[in-house]
Amino acid sequence: MSKDAASFRDRSGYVFTQDGKIFRWISPEYMPQYHHLMESGLYEALLSRRLIVPHKEVELDGFDEGIVIQPKRIPFISYPYEWCFDQYRDAALATMDIQNAVMEYGMVLKDASAYNIQFLNGHTVLIDTLSFDFYSEGSPWGAYGQFCRHFFAPLLLMSEIDERMGRIMQSFIDGIPLDLAASLLKGRGGFAAQKHIVLHSKAVNAHNDDGKKGAVKQTVMSKKALTAFCESIRSDTAKLRRIDSASEWGNYYSNTNYTDSGSRDKAEIVREMLGKVAPLKHVWDLGANDGRFSRISVEMGVHAVAFDLDYRAVEQNWKHVKETHEKMLPLVLDLSAPSPAIGFANEERKTISERQKPDCIMMLAVIHHMAISNNVPFEKIAAWVVKMTDNLIIEFVPKDDSQVQVLLATREDIFSDYDEAHFEQAFGHWFDLEIKKPVIESKRSVYLWHRKKIFEDGQKE
């Protein structure tokens, strides 16, 4: 049994893995809340709306007290700083929909952490079955401050300043401090910002001062008032809109130098190469843009995580996934600075490679961005990728390609080793080449590599 490093803060239970499966132990102290969740009809109500991850109760040796449940496995756990604006807002709205629903069953959400929300085939679901507590008459919503730090503040910053402001969450594991958000907003955001950020921040500071004086004031709020308040929070959240910013690569495929025949040929090459990877259950597409090539793996019954740096491209992809409920998860990721391990002892939030080992990684039309835009040598890219997967489908884009010329137009060409020979040498150090195919009516080639057996975890035996 291996306990999840992010699960230590909840005294009601913990998440653990055993034999490759995910479980959650629920402590005896939390039994009243859990039984009410399951017996009141609340669990079924949330399940019918696809707002909570389903689970089943199981019996495991060594657990004489409490209950062990096995939730449906989320293929890939994502973090808020990897979400586009619409994903973030969907997560916030789902949280408020759950809070408003549980009030009808005499409960409240005791947590409003963005990390409790995940995406499953286009649905936005709560994964923390221990997030519920009994409602106490007259009490305000105790998780309101956390909701503002985890959801409303990041969304306002993304809406009013820049979508990339969501990445600030990477620096604040318990959400963006409200005084910082207020300072960054500089009066923007209207009445909603004043209510949930500025005035809330001042109230928190005022209560902190009260606490020092030993006279903490308790807010009294009727259930009717609390219900109306929570509904107003949801309404304010729903009104937030993504900032209308320019996108460098969001319309990439409408401006690409591929001919229609070339694009179809590339798709068939990718399909053929994916067919040669076994087993094939999980695929990552690094630099996926709007996910059109990621969908080739989805059509083969595979779950795909489609990473891209461009928020607009991820937005387009997420909109499609919500409509189709296909087995894909679009996420924002900067390949030159991927998500780090953060939190206590750098263990609460993991790097992408610590969360999953994909059966295959695809890197199509992305190598030139990494090697030229970010000046990362082929050797470094190959050594990084080999630590994450055994199989790689990668496209080489030569220097005389029009897209590379766009990158070189504004910088000095210091990339004397950017050519096919150096590319093949760098990746050939770690991988064995199975297939190399040129894309018709272009100068590009697609490669299928398999990690050499003499390497383990990127190190030579």
C-alpha positions as CSV (number, residue, x, y, z in Angstrom):
1,M,0.0,0.0,0.0
2,S,1.2,3.5,-0.9
3,K,-0.5,6.6,0.6
4,D,-1.0,9.5,-1.7
5,A,1.4,12.3,-0.7
6,A,-1.3,14.9,-1.2
7,S,-3.8,13.2,1.1
8,F,-2.3,13.9,4.6
9,R,-4.2,17.1,5.3
10,D,-7.7,15.5,5.5
11,R,-8.2,13.8,8.9
12,S,-11.4,12.1,7.6
13,G,-9.4,9.6,5.5
14,Y,-6.7,9.2,2.9
15,V,-6.1,8.1,-0.6
16,F,-3.8,5.1,-1.4
17,T,-2.8,2.8,-4.2
18,Q,-2.6,-1.0,-3.9
19,D,-1.9,-3.4,-6.8
20,G,-2.1,-0.5,-9.2
21,K,-5.6,0.5,-8.1
22,I,-6.8,3.7,-6.4
23,F,-8.6,3.4,-3.0
24,R,-9.8,5.8,-0.3
25,W,-10.0,4.9,3.4
26,I,-12.8,6.7,5.4
27,S,-12.2,7.0,9.1
28,P,-14.8,5.9,11.7
29,E,-15.1,9.6,12.7
30,Y,-16.5,10.5,9.3
31,M,-19.0,7.6,9.1
32,P,-22.1,9.8,10.0
33,Q,-21.4,12.2,7.1
34,Y,-20.5,9.3,4.6
35,H,-23.7,7.3,5.5
36,H,-25.8,10.5,5.1
37,L,-24.3,11.1,1.7
38,M,-25.0,7.6,0.6
39,E,-28.4,7.0,2.2
40,S,-30.1,10.4,1.8
41,G,-30.1,10.3,-2.0
42,L,-27.5,13.0,-2.3
43,Y,-24.8,10.7,-3.9
44,E,-27.3,9.4,-6.5
45,A,-28.4,13.0,-7.2
46,L,-24.8,14.1,-7.8
47,L,-24.1,11.0,-9.8
48,S,-27.1,11.5,-12.1
49,R,-25.8,15.0,-12.9
50,R,-22.2,13.6,-13.4
51,L,-20.9,15.9,-10.7
52,I,-19.1,13.3,-8.6
53,V,-16.8,10.4,-9.5
54,P,-18.6,7.1,-8.9
55,H,-17.2,4.6,-6.3
56,K,-17.9,1.2,-4.8
57,E,-17.3,-0.1,-1.3
58,V,-14.6,-2.9,-1.1
59,E,-13.1,-5.1,1.6
60,L,-9.3,-5.1,1.9
61,D,-7.2,-6.9,4.4
62,G,-5.7,-4.7,7.2
63,F,-8.6,-2.3,7.4
64,D,-10.6,-3.3,10.5
65,E,-12.1,0.1,11.1
66,G,-13.8,2.6,8.8
67,I,-14.7,1.9,5.2
68,V,-12.6,1.5,2.0
69,I,-14.0,2.7,-1.3
70,Q,-12.7,2.3,-4.8
71,P,-13.5,5.3,-7.0
72,K,-13.5,5.2,-10.7
73,R,-10.0,6.0,-11.9
74,I,-9.4,9.4,-13.5
75,P,-7.0,8.6,-16.4
76,F,-4.9,11.7,-15.8
77,I,-5.0,14.1,-12.8
78,S,-4.6,17.7,-13.8
79,Y,-4.0,20.8,-11.8
80,P,-5.7,24.3,-12.0
81,Y,-2.6,26.0,-13.4
82,E,-2.9,23.6,-16.4
83,W,-6.4,24.6,-17.3
84,C,-7.6,27.0,-19.9
85,F,-10.2,29.7,-18.8
86,D,-13.3,27.7,-19.8
87,Q,-12.0,24.6,-18.0
88,Y,-11.4,26.7,-14.9
89,R,-14.8,28.3,-15.0
90,D,-16.4,24.9,-15.6
91,A,-14.6,23.6,-12.5
92,A,-15.8,26.6,-10.5
93,L,-19.4,26.3,-11.7
94,A,-19.4,22.5,-10.9
95,T,-18.2,23.3,-7.4
96,M,-21.1,25.8,-6.8
97,D,-23.6,23.4,-8.4
98,I,-22.5,20.8,-5.9
99,Q,-22.7,23.2,-3.0
100,N,-26.2,24.3,-4.0
101,A,-27.3,20.7,-4.4
102,V,-26.0,19.5,-1.1
103,M,-27.8,22.2,0.8
104,E,-31.1,20.5,-0.2
105,Y,-29.9,17.4,1.7
106,G,-28.8,19.2,4.9
107,M,-25.1,19.3,4.0
108,V,-22.5,21.7,2.8
109,L,-19.2,21.4,1.0
110,K,-16.5,21.8,3.7
111,D,-13.8,22.1,1.0
112,A,-13.8,24.2,-2.1
113,S,-10.4,23.3,-3.4
114,A,-9.8,23.4,-7.1
115,Y,-7.7,20.3,-6.7
116,N,-10.8,18.4,-5.8
117,I,-12.2,18.9,-9.3
118,Q,-11.1,16.8,-12.3
119,F,-12.2,16.2,-15.9
120,L,-13.5,12.9,-17.2
121,N,-14.3,12.6,-20.9
122,G,-15.6,16.2,-21.0
123,H,-17.4,16.0,-17.7
124,T,-16.4,18.1,-14.6
125,V,-16.5,15.9,-11.5
126,L,-15.7,16.1,-7.8
127,I,-13.2,13.4,-6.8
128,D,-13.1,14.0,-3.0
129,T,-15.9,11.9,-1.4
130,L,-15.0,13.3,2.0
131,S,-15.8,17.0,1.1
132,F,-19.2,16.9,2.7
133,D,-20.3,17.9,6.2
134,F,-23.6,18.5,8.0
135,Y,-25.1,21.9,7.7
136,S,-25.4,23.8,11.0
137,E,-28.3,26.2,11.2
138,G,-27.1,29.9,11.2
139,S,-23.6,29.1,9.9
140,P,-22.1,30.8,6.9
141,W,-20.4,28.7,4.2
142,G,-17.1,27.9,5.7
143,A,-15.4,27.1,2.3
144,Y,-16.3,30.5,0.8
145,G,-12.8,31.9,1.4
146,Q,-11.2,28.9,-0.2
147,F,-13.5,29.2,-3.2
148,C,-12.5,32.8,-3.7
149,R,-8.8,31.9,-3.4
150,H,-8.9,28.8,-5.6
151,F,-11.5,29.8,-8.2
152,F,-12.8,33.4,-8.2
153,A,-9.5,35.2,-7.8
154,P,-7.7,33.2,-10.6
155,L,-10.7,33.5,-12.9
156,L,-11.0,37.3,-12.4
157,L,-7.3,37.7,-13.1
158,M,-7.5,35.5,-16.2
159,S,-10.6,37.5,-17.3
160,E,-9.5,41.0,-16.5
161,I,-5.7,40.9,-17.1
162,D,-4.4,37.8,-19.0
163,E,-5.3,34.2,-19.3
164,R,-1.8,33.3,-18.2
165,M,-2.5,34.7,-14.8
166,G,-4.0,31.3,-13.9
167,R,-0.4,30.0,-13.7
168,I,0.0,32.0,-10.5
169,M,-1.8,29.1,-8.8
170,Q,1.5,27.2,-9.2
171,S,3.0,29.5,-6.6
172,F,0.2,29.4,-4.1
173,I,-1.0,25.8,-3.3
174,D,-3.9,27.1,-1.2
175,G,-5.1,29.6,-3.7
176,I,-4.2,33.2,-4.6
177,P,-4.2,35.5,-1.6
178,L,-7.1,37.9,-1.9
179,D,-5.0,40.9,-1.0
180,L,-2.6,40.1,-3.8
181,A,-5.5,39.5,-6.2
182,A,-7.0,42.9,-5.3
183,S,-3.6,44.6,-5.8
184,L,-3.2,43.0,-9.2
185,L,-6.8,43.8,-10.3
186,K,-6.3,47.6,-9.5
187,G,-10.0,48.3,-9.4
188,R,-11.0,46.1,-12.4
189,G,-13.7,43.4,-12.2
190,G,-16.6,45.5,-11.2
191,F,-18.9,44.9,-8.2
192,A,-18.1,41.1,-8.2
193,A,-14.5,41.8,-7.7
194,Q,-15.3,44.3,-4.9
195,K,-17.6,41.8,-3.2
196,H,-15.6,38.6,-3.5
197,I,-12.1,39.9,-3.5
198,V,-11.6,43.4,-2.1
199,L,-14.2,43.5,0.6
200,H,-13.7,39.9,1.5
201,S,-10.0,40.5,1.8
202,K,-10.6,43.4,4.2
203,A,-13.1,41.4,6.2
204,V,-10.5,38.6,6.6
205,N,-7.9,41.0,7.8
206,A,-10.4,42.6,10.2
207,H,-11.3,39.2,11.7
208,N,-7.6,38.5,12.1
209,D,-7.3,41.6,14.1
210,D,-10.4,40.6,16.2
211,G,-8.8,37.3,16.8
212,K,-5.7,39.0,18.3
213,K,-8.0,40.9,20.7
214,G,-9.7,37.7,21.7
215,A,-13.1,38.8,20.4
216,V,-13.7,36.9,17.2
217,K,-17.1,37.8,15.6
218,Q,-19.3,35.0,14.4
219,T,-21.5,35.7,11.4
220,V,-25.0,34.4,11.6
221,M,-26.7,33.5,8.3
222,S,-30.1,31.7,7.9
223,K,-30.3,28.8,5.5
224,K,-32.4,30.8,3.1
225,A,-29.9,33.6,3.1
226,L,-27.0,31.1,2.7
227,T,-28.8,29.5,-0.3
228,A,-29.3,32.9,-1.9
229,F,-25.7,33.8,-1.3
230,C,-24.3,30.7,-2.9
231,E,-26.6,31.1,-5.9
232,S,-25.3,34.6,-6.3
233,I,-21.7,33.3,-6.2
234,R,-22.5,30.9,-9.0
235,S,-24.2,33.7,-11.0
236,D,-21.2,36.0,-10.6
237,T,-18.9,33.2,-11.7
238,A,-21.0,32.3,-14.7
239,K,-20.8,35.9,-15.9
240,L,-17.0,35.9,-16.1
241,R,-15.6,35.8,-19.6
242,R,-12.3,35.0,-21.1
243,I,-10.2,38.0,-22.1
244,D,-10.1,38.5,-25.8
245,S,-6.4,38.1,-26.4
246,A,-4.5,37.2,-29.6
247,S,-3.4,33.7,-30.2
248,E,-0.2,32.8,-31.9
249,W,-1.0,29.2,-32.8
250,G,-4.7,28.9,-32.1
251,N,-5.4,29.0,-35.8
252,Y,-2.2,27.1,-36.7
253,Y,-3.9,24.6,-38.9
254,S,-5.7,27.2,-41.0
255,N,-2.3,28.8,-41.8
256,T,-0.1,25.7,-42.0
257,N,2.0,25.0,-45.1
258,Y,0.5,21.5,-45.5
259,T,-1.6,20.8,-48.6
260,D,-4.8,18.9,-48.0
261,S,-3.1,15.8,-49.4
262,G,-0.1,16.3,-47.1
263,S,-2.3,16.7,-44.1
264,R,-4.2,13.5,-44.9
265,D,-0.9,11.7,-45.5
266,K,0.5,12.8,-42.1
267,A,-2.7,11.6,-40.4
268,E,-2.3,8.2,-42.0
269,I,1.3,8.0,-41.0
270,V,0.4,8.7,-37.4
271,R,-2.4,6.2,-37.5
272,E,0.0,3.5,-38.9
273,M,2.7,4.2,-36.3
274,L,0.2,4.2,-33.4
275,G,-1.0,0.8,-34.6
276,K,2.6,-0.5,-34.1
277,V,2.7,0.4,-30.4
278,A,1.4,-2.2,-28.0
279,P,-0.1,-2.1,-25.5
280,L,-1.6,1.3,-26.3
281,K,-4.0,2.7,-23.6
282,H,-2.6,6.2,-22.9
283,V,-1.1,8.7,-25.3
284,W,0.3,12.1,-24.7
285,D,0.3,14.7,-27.5
286,L,2.9,17.3,-26.7
287,G,2.2,20.4,-28.8
288,A,-1.3,19.2,-29.7
289,N,-2.8,22.5,-30.8
290,D,-6.5,21.9,-31.2
291,G,-6.1,18.1,-30.8
292,R,-6.8,17.0,-34.4
293,F,-4.0,14.5,-34.4
294,S,-4.6,13.5,-30.8
295,R,-8.0,12.3,-32.0
296,I,-6.5,9.6,-34.1
297,S,-5.5,7.8,-31.0
298,V,-9.0,8.5,-29.5
299,E,-10.5,6.9,-32.5
300,M,-8.4,3.8,-31.7
301,G,-10.0,3.6,-28.2
302,V,-7.1,5.2,-26.5
303,H,-7.2,8.0,-23.8
304,A,-5.2,11.1,-25.0
305,V,-3.9,14.0,-23.0
306,A,-3.5,16.9,-25.4
307,F,-0.9,19.4,-24.1
308,D,-0.4,22.8,-25.7
309,L,1.0,26.2,-24.7
310,D,-1.6,28.2,-26.5
311,Y,-4.7,28.9,-24.4
312,R,-6.9,29.5,-27.3
313,A,-6.0,26.2,-29.0
314,V,-6.8,24.4,-25.7
315,E,-10.1,26.3,-25.4
316,Q,-11.1,25.1,-28.9
317,N,-10.1,21.5,-28.0
318,W,-12.0,21.6,-24.6
319,K,-15.1,22.9,-26.3
320,H,-15.0,19.9,-28.7
321,V,-14.4,17.4,-25.9
322,K,-17.4,18.8,-23.9
323,E,-19.6,18.3,-27.0
324,T,-18.4,14.8,-27.9
325,H,-17.4,13.5,-24.4
326,E,-14.5,11.7,-26.1
327,K,-11.6,10.2,-24.2
328,M,-9.4,13.2,-24.3
329,L,-8.1,15.8,-21.8
330,P,-6.8,19.1,-23.3
331,L,-4.3,20.9,-21.0
332,V,-2.1,24.0,-21.0
333,L,1.6,23.2,-20.7
334,D,4.8,25.0,-21.5
335,L,7.2,22.2,-22.7
336,S,10.2,24.4,-21.9
337,A,9.0,24.7,-18.3
338,P,6.6,21.9,-17.5
339,S,4.6,21.7,-14.3
340,P,7.0,21.2,-11.3
341,A,6.5,19.2,-8.1
342,I,5.2,21.6,-5.5
343,G,3.6,21.6,-2.0
344,F,5.0,20.3,1.2
345,A,8.3,18.4,0.6
346,N,7.5,19.0,-3.1
347,E,5.2,16.0,-3.0
348,E,1.6,17.3,-2.9
349,R,1.5,18.1,-6.6
350,K,3.4,16.0,-9.1
351,T,5.2,16.6,-12.3
352,I,3.4,15.2,-15.4
353,S,5.8,12.2,-15.6
354,E,5.0,11.3,-11.9
355,R,1.3,11.3,-12.6
356,Q,1.3,8.8,-15.5
357,K,3.6,7.0,-17.9
358,P,2.0,7.1,-21.3
359,D,2.4,4.2,-23.7
360,C,3.4,6.6,-26.4
361,I,4.2,10.3,-26.7
362,M,3.5,12.2,-29.9
363,M,5.5,15.4,-30.8
364,L,4.2,16.6,-34.1
365,A,5.4,20.0,-35.5
366,V,6.8,21.0,-32.1
367,I,10.5,20.2,-32.3
368,H,11.4,23.4,-34.0
369,H,9.6,25.5,-31.3
370,M,11.6,23.8,-28.6
371,A,15.0,23.8,-30.4
372,I,14.8,27.3,-31.9
373,S,12.2,29.3,-30.0
374,N,13.5,28.0,-26.6
375,N,17.0,27.1,-27.6
376,V,16.8,23.6,-26.2
377,P,19.3,21.2,-27.9
378,F,18.1,18.0,-29.5
379,E,20.1,16.0,-26.9
380,K,18.3,17.6,-24.0
381,I,14.8,17.0,-25.6
382,A,15.6,13.3,-26.3
383,A,17.0,12.7,-22.8
384,W,13.8,14.2,-21.3
385,V,11.4,12.3,-23.4
386,V,13.1,8.9,-22.9
387,K,12.4,9.2,-19.1
388,M,8.7,9.5,-19.7
389,T,7.8,6.8,-22.4
390,D,9.1,3.8,-24.3
391,N,7.6,4.9,-27.6
392,L,7.8,8.2,-29.4
393,I,6.2,9.5,-32.6
394,I,8.0,12.7,-33.6
395,E,8.0,15.0,-36.6
396,F,11.1,16.7,-37.8
397,V,10.6,20.1,-39.4
398,P,13.7,21.2,-41.5
399,K,15.1,24.6,-41.4
400,D,13.9,25.6,-44.8
401,D,10.3,24.9,-43.8
402,S,8.2,28.1,-43.8
403,Q,7.2,27.7,-40.1
404,V,10.8,27.5,-39.1
405,Q,11.6,30.5,-41.2
406,V,8.9,32.4,-39.3
407,L,10.8,31.6,-36.1
408,L,14.1,32.6,-37.5
409,A,12.8,35.9,-38.9
410,T,13.2,37.7,-35.6
411,R,16.4,36.1,-34.3
412,E,19.9,35.4,-35.4
413,D,20.4,31.9,-36.8
414,I,22.8,30.4,-34.3
415,F,21.4,26.9,-34.9
416,S,24.1,25.3,-37.1
417,D,23.3,21.9,-35.7
418,Y,19.6,22.1,-36.5
419,D,19.4,19.5,-39.2
420,E,18.1,16.0,-39.8
421,A,21.5,14.3,-39.2
422,H,21.9,15.9,-35.7
423,F,18.3,15.2,-34.9
424,E,18.6,11.5,-35.7
425,Q,21.9,11.2,-33.9
426,A,20.5,12.8,-30.7
427,F,17.3,10.6,-30.6
428,G,19.2,7.6,-31.9
429,H,21.3,7.6,-28.7
430,W,18.3,6.7,-26.6
431,F,15.9,5.2,-29.1
432,D,15.8,2.6,-31.8
433,L,14.2,3.7,-35.0
434,E,11.4,1.6,-36.5
435,I,9.9,3.8,-39.1
436,K,10.8,7.0,-40.8
437,K,8.3,8.4,-43.4
438,P,8.3,11.7,-45.3
439,V,5.0,13.6,-45.4
440,I,4.1,14.0,-49.1
441,E,4.1,17.5,-50.6
442,S,6.3,18.8,-47.7
443,K,9.9,18.5,-46.5
444,R,8.9,17.1,-43.2
445,S,9.3,13.5,-41.9
446,V,7.6,11.5,-39.1
447,Y,9.6,9.0,-37.0
448,L,8.6,6.1,-34.8
449,W,11.2,5.4,-32.1
450,H,11.3,2.8,-29.4
451,R,13.4,3.2,-26.3
452,K,16.5,1.0,-26.4
453,K,16.4,-1.9,-23.9
454,I,19.9,-1.0,-22.6
455,F,18.4,2.1,-21.0
456,E,16.4,2.2,-17.8
457,D,14.9,5.4,-16.5
458,G,17.1,7.4,-18.9
459,Q,20.3,5.9,-17.5
460,K,22.8,3.6,-19.2
461,E,23.2,0.2,-17.6
